[in-house]
């Protein structure tokens, strides 16, 4: 009996040791950028090429961050490929990219920024901005499911761009990019083609054919990818991206037929298909709130993405209840914004709505983390708390030239974002 017990202990110890070693080996396994696939065909883009062959007008949408938003970048280059290769077709482009944003905001913007244009093809690019965001699989799956629920004949293609930090991690440390790994799970599950345009950059860096970040004027004999470690230069980085997209679009163009994308069971039931934008007017408000009128500089600047913007003065507040798992806010930050106190189910937290880039107004968003599925009571108060804006801006070597412009502590709110339902 004693011998049998010892054997079992020995067996379990050996098994646990083997599992531990196996896990360590998986963690230590390094990727080789020259062996990684830069293109996955999967189900291709049959609908858009079928429509090109049979109809007159085709609409192409681009959803992403600043790398996609950039003029004369891979977006314009890929759109030009369609126009040059199919000159008898009229193509219409919808640039729905917003710099500095990821798929967590993108999934909420679909109805207003993408669906109104009824895209035949939607490119989705969030690999860099999603970074190590733990929700990126859920948000990307939400984008796919919302799109095909509304437009089952719309083809989707994932594009994976890169930045210096990710290239170095792949080449120097053999690490994969977390966001790309998460996005690929969604792409594989739904048969969506994907193009990893960042791999070519990493390979060229590994072979000494490219400088990841440098001043091109001082490196006339070497390809410089970017000057700021992230955004490709229009004369070098973007053509590398664009040429790869064109290469694989040509390959996918060989298959053209009408196909309705049927939504299968979700990869995860926690996906954000139920993401909703809620107008601020649907909340209970106290204090001084003002809906910006037509002609206001801020509204004129952002109206294509934010049809309604509300200005709330310090001491103002809003209250609402919702049932769900995710809570966020879509707003503007800039010289005249301050800070908020957010209370969810009695738990308070402060959120700064001014940062080192706030010398100009820009679209922004943020989320409240750690919510469980259920009914939540929310209050948002605009604080009177003074901020040392000069010190905050100094982090980016920005000086305040007009103190009056920075005097305000207001909140410019556009929407509440929830995955769930607003309760009355």
N, C-alpha and C positions, 0 to 999 in steps of 0.2 A: 504494500500500500504506500509506504514511505517512498519507495523507489519510483512508483508511478507518479506521485505528486512532484517529485524532483524532475522527472522527465517532462511533465507538463510545464513546469516553471521554466526549464531550459528551452523548451520549444517556443513559448510565448516571448521570452527574452530575445531569442534569436530572430523571431519574426519582427518584433518591434525594432530591433537593430537594423535589419534589412530594409524595413520601410523607411527608417530614418535616413539611412545612407542613400536610398533611392530618391528621397525628397531632396536631399542635399545635392545629389548629382543633377537633378532637374533644375535646381536653382543655379548651379554653377555652369550649366550648359550654355555656351555662348552662341549667338547667332552669327552667321556668315552672310554679309550683305550681298555677296556674289552668288549665293545659293538661294536667296529668298526670291519669291515670285513678285514681280511688280504689277502683274495683271492677272485677274481672275475673271474669266468670261462668264461663267455660270449661265444664266438664262439670256444674257445679252440685252440688246435694246431693239427687239423686233418691231414693236409698235411704231416707234418714231420713224424708223426707216421704211416701214410699210406706208405710213402716212406721207412721207416725202415722195414715195413712188406713185401714190394714188390721189393725193390732194394738193391743193395750191398753197395753203398757209400752215406753218408749223411754229409753235411757241416753245421756247426753251427758257427754263428758269434756273437761276443760280442762287443757292442758299448757303451762306457761309460767313466767314469773318473778313478781316481786312485784306487778307491775301487774295480772296476772291473779289472783294470790293474794288481793288486797285484798277485804275484805268490802264489800258495797254498791257494788261496782265494776261494770265492764262485764260481768264474768262473771255476777254475779247478775242484772243487768238483762237480759242476753240470755236467760238461763235463764227469767226471769219472762215474757219475750215468748212463749216456747213454751207455758208454762202458761196464760197468759191467752188466747192465740189458739186453743189446742186443749184446752179444759177437760175433754174426755171422755177424754183420754190421760193416763196416769200417767207423769210424767217423773222420772228419777233423775239427780242430778248427782254427778260425780266431780271434785273439785277436786284435781288432781295438779300444782298449781303450787308452786314453791319460789322464794322471793325470792333475788335475787342470782345466779341460775343461768341458763345458756344452753342451747342445743340440744346442746352437747357432753356435758353431763350428762344432758339429757333423753332422748337416744337410748339411754342405758344403763338408764334408769329404766322404760322402757315395760313390760317383762314384769311387774314387781312393782307398779308404781303405776298403770298404765293398763289393761293387758290383763285383769287379774283381774276388772274390772268389765264387760268385754265391751261396749265402747262402740258405739253405732249412729252417733254423730257425734263427731268429735274436733276441737276447736279447738286450734290450735298458735300460740303467741305468743312469739317470742323476738327480735324485731327490735332492741329496745333493748339487751338484755343480750348479744346476739351482736356488736353494735357493728362493729368492724373485725376480728373473729376470722377468720383465713384459712381455717379448716376449716368455716365455717358452711354452705357448700353441701353438703359431704360429710355433715355431721351431719344436716341437714334431709332430705337424700335418704335417709339411713339410717332416719330416723323414718318416712318414707312407705313405704319398702320393707318394713321390719319389720312395720308395721301391716297392710299389705295382704297380706303373706305369711301372717299369722296370722288376719286378719279381712277377707277380700276384699270384703265388703259394707259395711264401715265407710266412711262419707264423711268427708272431711277438709276443713277450711277454715283457711287461713292468715290471721292477724290481724296487722297491722303498726301497733304503737303508736309513740309518739315521746317525745322529751325536748327540753328547751330547746336543747341544743347542736345537735340535728339540725334543728329548726325554723329556727334562725338560719342554719345552713349552707345550707338549701334556699332560704330567702327572701333573705338578705343576700348570699350568695355563689353561689347558683345550683347548689349541689352536691347530688347525689342521696345517699341513705343506702346505704352499702356493703352492709349486711346485707340490706336490702330488695331490692337488686339481685340478690344471691346467692339469696335465698329465691325470688324471682320466676322465676329460671331453673328451679328445681325445680318450682314450681307450673305453669309453662307446659309443661314436659316431661310432666307426669303429668295435666294437665287439672284441676288443683285450683283451686277458686275462692279468691280472695284479696280482703280488704277492708283498704284503707290508711286506718285511722281517724285517723292522724296528719296526713293532708293537710288535713283541715278545720281543725285547730288551726293549722297553718302559714298557711292562707289567711286565717283570722281575725286572726292576728298581723300579716300583711302589710297588712291593711285597717285596722289600728288598733282592732279590735273586741275585743281580748283581750290581757291581760298574761300573758306566759309564766310568770313567777315573781314572786310578790309576796305581801304579807300581805292577805288578803281583807277583814280588819276595817278596813283603811285605804283600801280601794278598793270602797266599797259600790255605786258606779254603773258599775263595770267588771267584766267577767268575768275572774276570775283562774284560770288553768289549774292551777297547782301552787304549792306553797310551797317545795319543795326542788329545783326544776329538773327533776324526773323523774317523780314519782308524782302522777297526777292527783288533784285534790280530789274527794271523793265528791259534793259538792254542785254541781260545775261541770264539771271535766274528764271524769270518768267518764260523766256523762249525755251529753256530746258523743260519746264513744266508743260508748256503748250505743245511742244513737239511730241512728247510722250502721249498726251491725251489724243492728239491727232492720229498718231500711229495706231492706237487701239480703237479709236472710232472707225478708222478705215477697216480694221479687222471685223468689227461688229456690224459694219454696214452690209456685209455679205449675207446676213440673215435678216429677212424682212417678212413679217406676217402679222396678222391681227391676233392679239392674245390678251385676254382679260386676266389681270392679276388677281387671283383668289387668295384671300387672307386665310392662312393656315392657323393652327393653334399658336399662341404667342410663345416666343422664346422664354419670356418671363411674364408672369401675370402682373408684375409690378411696373410694367412699361407705362409710359406717360401718354397713351392714346387719349385719355380723358382730360388732357390739358386744356384749360379755358382762360381766355382773357376776359376780365370783368371790368367794366367802366367804373371809375371812381364814384360816379353819380349814384350807383346802386348801394352805397354805404350810408350809414347814419353819420352826419357830420356836425361838428360844433366848432365855434370860433370863426375865423375869417378864411373862407374859401372863395376862389374866383376862377371861373372857367375862362381861359385866355381867348380873347376875341380874334376874329380874322384880322390879319395884318400885324399881329404881335410878332416881334422878331423871332422869338423862340418857336412859336407855332409855324411860322412861315418856313423856318429852317427844317423842322422835323415833321411837317404835316403828312408827308407820304408814308411815314411809319407810325406816327402818333396823331390820329385825327382829332383827339381831345387831350388837352393838357390842363391840369388844375394847379393853381398856385395857392399854397397854404402857408399862412403866416405863423410865426411862433405862438405857442399856446393853443393852436388849433388841433383838433383830433378827429379821428374817424373810428367807427366801430362796425363790426360785422361778424357773422357766424358762418362757418362752412363745414361741410362734412367731406373728409378726404385725407390725403397723405402729404401733399406738397403745398407750400405757401410761398409766394414771391411777389415782388413789386417791380413794375416797369416805370422808370422815371428818368429825369434829366439831372445831371450834376454839372456844376459850373461855379463861376465866381460868386454868385449870390445865394448859394445853398449852404445848409448847415448840418444838423444832426437830428436823429429821431430816437424816440423811445418806443419800442415795440413790446406789447404785452400779449402773450398767447397763453391762455388757460392759467392766468395769474402769474406767469413767469416773465420777468422783465429783462430786456436787453437793449443796449444802445447801438445805433448804426450810424456811422459817419457818412454823410452824403457830400463830402468834399475831400479831394485827394490831391496828390502832387501834379496831376494833369488838368486840374480844374481852372486853368487860366482862360479856357473857353468852354462853352456849354456843349455837352455831348449826351447822346442816348446811353442809358445804363440800366442795370437791373441787379437785384440781389434776392437771395432766398433765406428763409428761416429754416434752420436745420433741426433734425432730430424729432420730427413729428410722427406720431403713430396714427394709423387709420382710425378715424373717429370724428366726433363733433368737436370743433374748436372755436373758442371765443377770442376775438382779436381786437385790440385797440392800438392805434398808432397815434402818437403825439409828436408834434413838431416842437423841438426844444429851443429855449432861449440861450442855451449854453454858448458862450463866446469861444471862438476857435482862433488859434494862432495861425492864420492862413499864410502869413509870410513864411513861417517856419516850415509848414507843410509843403509849400511850393518850392522852397529852397532845395528840397531833395532832388528836384529836376533842374536846379539852377535857374528857376524862374523868379523874377522879381515883380513886385506889385508896383505898377506905374500909375494906377488910378485907384486910390483907396476907396472912393465912393462905390465903385463897381463891385467891391468885395464886402461891402458893409452888410448886405442881407444875410439872413439865416433861414430863408424860406425853403419849402419843399415843392418841387415841380413834379407832380405825379400824373401818370397817364393811365395805368391799369393795375389791378390786382391780378395775380396769376395763381390759379389753383388747379390741382389735379383732384377733381371731385365735383361737388355741387355747392353753390352758394345757398344759404338758408335764410329765409325771411324771419 
